[in-house]
Amino acid sequence: MVKKTFLAVMAMMSIMALSACNSGNTEDGSQDVSSTDRLTAEAAQQVLNDSFSKMADLNSYEFDGLLALELVGGLVPLNASLTMAGEGDVSNPVMPKLNLNIGGKVSMGGDADMTGQLDVRLLDNTAYLMVSNLENLDSVVPAEMVAMFSDQWWSIALDDVMEDVNVELEVDDDVVADVEIEANDDIADLDTEQVEAVKQLIRDASLFTNVEDVSTEKGVYHFTGDLDQEGLKSFIVAYGELVGEVVTQEELTEMDNVLANSDIAVQVWIDSKSGDLKRFVVDALVTIPEEERTSDDPNAVKVTADVTYSNFNKVVTVEVPEDAMPLQ
């Protein structure tokens, strides 16, 4: 459930980041900000809430970002980072188009950094993937497998993915990471009415509290806030019902336990003239209760996401690699 909650939180941060708002502009559309000019907490909260109602009408965007993860404490120190650059068309929120380049680095203990690159294209419910520039993966992936899958485009028909996938990362026979990907073929089968319902759910979402205007730069809103845990749970339940993934009471209880040990802070920068989202930063610290870990386990997980957005509502073209091989 930790995996589900983390993914849900990051998805919500991304949804917020794609939003736009218009409020508090001067006559020429800019804003010269001092401490006395800043919005009240109530007004800042309203501006942020209003931005969600406009997010659902966003068609496309370009983005650059960094996602960093650190295991705090534990026997095996781990730091991981992903740099991302790409463009996406989200006019259909359950069938997006995407061009994405990801560069990754993982540091564990005193070993050499593991690095690699992943190129992703998403079109018509098919994902195209190519990994390249993989280095120092000998301890976790056989060299033969690296050679087999590198520098080759692979295709995956997402609606044919019917089974759950579980991937374990081992170091010296110890599992240090366990990632489960749960199949849900119902999402691809949503009809137009259900897609509109998803958009309306996004418009109505209220996921942040303690919103404060800390702007200092002319023409730019800078808001800080905390995650509204009850709002997040309500969103996850409602979204699950729409896409055929019912959240059980047991899962809600697990979610409560995770959120009770989580501190998630958000920063947002919005152009006060155009209402375009410029940047968002999420800092999350999830503490692992002592009774749920051994002396070898990390006592907390730190996650930081820092993303900038530009070129909204441009045409996104995804080229299908001609030499892509089906991955089965």
Residue pairs with C-beta under 8 A, 6 or more apart in sequence:
1 251
1 254
1 255
1 258
2 258
2 286
3 179
3 180
4 251
4 255
5 254
5 255
5 258
5 259
6 284
6 286
6 303
8 232
8 236
9 227
9 232
9 262
9 264
9 282
9 284
10 282
10 303
10 305
12 205
12 207
12 227
12 232
12 235
13 266
13 280
13 282
13 305
14 307
15 52
15 55
15 202
15 205
16 48
16 51
16 52
16 55
16 207
16 208
16 266
16 268
16 280
17 268
17 277
17 280
17 307
17 309
18 55
18 58
18 61
18 90
18 277
18 309
19 51
19 52
19 54
19 55
19 58
19 277
20 51
20 54
20 55
20 58
20 270
20 274
20 275
20 276
20 277
20 312
21 47
21 48
21 50
21 51
21 54
21 221
21 270
21 275
22 50
22 275
23 39
23 43
23 46
23 47
23 50
23 272
24 31
24 39
24 43
24 47
24 221
24 272
25 31
25 272
25 273
26 32
29 219
29 272
29 273
29 274
30 218
30 219
30 272
30 273
31 37
31 215
31 218
31 219
31 220
31 221
31 272
31 273
32 218
33 215
33 216
33 217
33 218
33 220
37 215
38 44
38 213
38 214
38 215
39 47
39 213
39 221
40 213
41 210
41 211
41 212
41 213
43 213
44 211
44 212
44 213
44 223
45 208
45 209
45 211
47 221
47 223
47 270
48 208
48 211
48 223
48 225
48 268
49 206
51 270
51 275
51 277
52 202
52 203
52 204
52 205
52 206
52 207
53 203
53 204
54 275
55 202
55 203
56 93
56 199
56 200
56 202
56 203
57 199
58 90
58 312
58 313
59 89
59 90
59 91
59 312
59 313
60 87
60 88
60 89
60 90
60 91
60 312
60 313
60 314
60 315
60 316
61 87
61 88
61 90
61 309
61 310
61 311
61 312
61 313
62 86
62 87
62 309
62 310
62 311
62 314
63 84
63 85
63 86
63 87
63 88
63 307
63 308
63 309
63 310
64 84
64 85
64 307
64 308
65 83
65 84
65 85
65 305
65 306
65 307
65 308
66 81
66 82
66 83
66 84
66 304
66 305
66 306
66 307
67 81
67 82
67 84
67 303
67 304
67 305
68 79
68 80
68 81
68 82
68 302
68 303
68 304
68 305
69 78
69 79
69 80
69 81
69 301
69 302
69 303
70 78
70 79
70 80
70 301
70 302
71 77
71 78
71 79
71 298
71 300
71 301
72 298
72 299
72 300
72 301
72 302
73 297
73 298
73 299
73 300
74 296
74 297
74 298
74 299
75 174
75 295
75 296
75 297
76 108
76 109
76 171
76 174
76 176
76 296
77 107
77 108
77 109
78 106
78 107
78 108
78 176
78 177
78 298
79 106
79 107
80 104
80 105
80 106
80 107
81 104
81 105
82 102
82 103
82 104
83 102
83 103
83 104
84 100
84 101
84 102
84 103
84 307
85 100
85 101
86 98
86 99
86 100
86 101
86 120
87 98
87 99
87 311
87 314
87 316
88 96
88 97
88 98
88 99
88 100
88 316
89 96
89 97
89 98
89 316
90 96
92 195
93 195
93 198
93 199
93 202
94 187
94 188
94 190
94 195
94 198
94 243
95 124
95 125
95 188
96 122
97 122
97 123
97 316
97 318
98 120
98 121
98 122
98 123
98 316
98 318
99 120
99 121
99 316
99 318
100 119
100 120
100 121
100 122
101 117
101 118
101 119
101 120
102 117
102 118
102 119
102 120
103 115
103 116
103 117
104 114
104 115
104 116
104 117
104 118
105 113
105 114
105 115
106 113
106 114
106 115
107 113
107 114
108 114
108 171
108 176
109 171
111 136
111 139
112 135
112 136
113 135
113 136
114 135
114 136
114 137
114 140
115 133
115 134
115 135
115 136
116 131
116 132
116 133
116 134
116 135
116 137
117 131
117 132
117 133
117 134
118 129
118 130
118 131
119 129
119 130
119 131
119 132
120 127
120 128
120 129
121 127
121 128
121 318
121 319
121 320
121 321
122 128
122 318
123 318
123 320
125 157
125 158
125 159
125 188
126 155
126 156
126 157
126 158
127 155
127 156
127 158
128 153
128 154
128 155
128 156
128 320
128 321
128 324
129 153
129 154
129 155
129 156
129 327
130 151
130 152
130 153
130 154
130 321
131 149
131 150
131 151
132 150
132 151
134 141
134 146
134 150
137 146
139 171
139 172
140 169
140 170
140 171
152 323
152 325
153 321
153 323
153 324
153 325
154 324
154 325
154 326
154 327
155 321
155 324
155 325
155 326
155 327
156 326
156 327
157 326
158 188
159 185
159 188
159 189
161 183
161 185
162 183
162 185
163 183
164 180
164 181
164 182
164 183
165 180
165 181
165 183
166 178
166 179
166 180
166 181
167 178
167 179
167 180
167 181
168 175
168 177
168 178
168 179
169 175
169 176
169 177
169 178
169 179
170 176
184 243
184 244
184 245
186 243
186 244
186 245
187 243
187 244
187 245
190 198
190 242
190 243
194 242
194 243
197 242
198 239
198 242
198 243
201 235
201 238
201 239
201 242
205 231
205 235
206 228
206 231
207 227
207 228
207 231
207 232
207 235
208 225
208 226
208 227
208 228
208 231
208 266
209 225
209 226
209 227
209 228
209 231
210 224
210 225
210 226
211 223
211 224
211 225
212 223
212 224
212 225
213 221
213 222
213 223
214 222
214 223
214 224
215 221
215 222
215 223
216 222
219 271
219 272
219 273
220 269
220 270
220 271
220 272
220 278
221 268
221 269
221 270
221 271
221 272
222 267
222 268
222 269
223 266
223 267
223 268
223 270
224 265
224 266
224 267
224 268
225 265
225 266
225 268
226 264
226 265
226 266
227 259
227 262
227 264
227 265
227 266
229 259
232 259
233 252
233 255
233 256
233 259
236 247
236 255
237 247
237 252
239 245
240 246
240 247
258 286
261 286
261 287
261 288
261 289
262 284
262 285
262 286
262 287
263 284
263 285
264 282
264 283
264 284
264 285
265 282
265 283
265 284
266 280
266 281
266 282
267 280
267 281
267 282
268 277
268 279
268 280
269 277
269 278
269 279
269 280
270 276
270 277
270 278
271 277
271 278
276 309
276 310
276 312
277 309
278 308
278 309
279 306
279 307
279 308
279 309
280 305
280 306
280 307
281 304
281 305
281 306
281 307
282 303
282 304
282 305
282 306
283 302
283 303
283 304
284 302
284 303
284 304
285 300
285 301
285 302
285 303
286 300
286 301
286 303
287 299
287 300
288 297
288 298
288 299
288 300
288 301
290 299
293 299
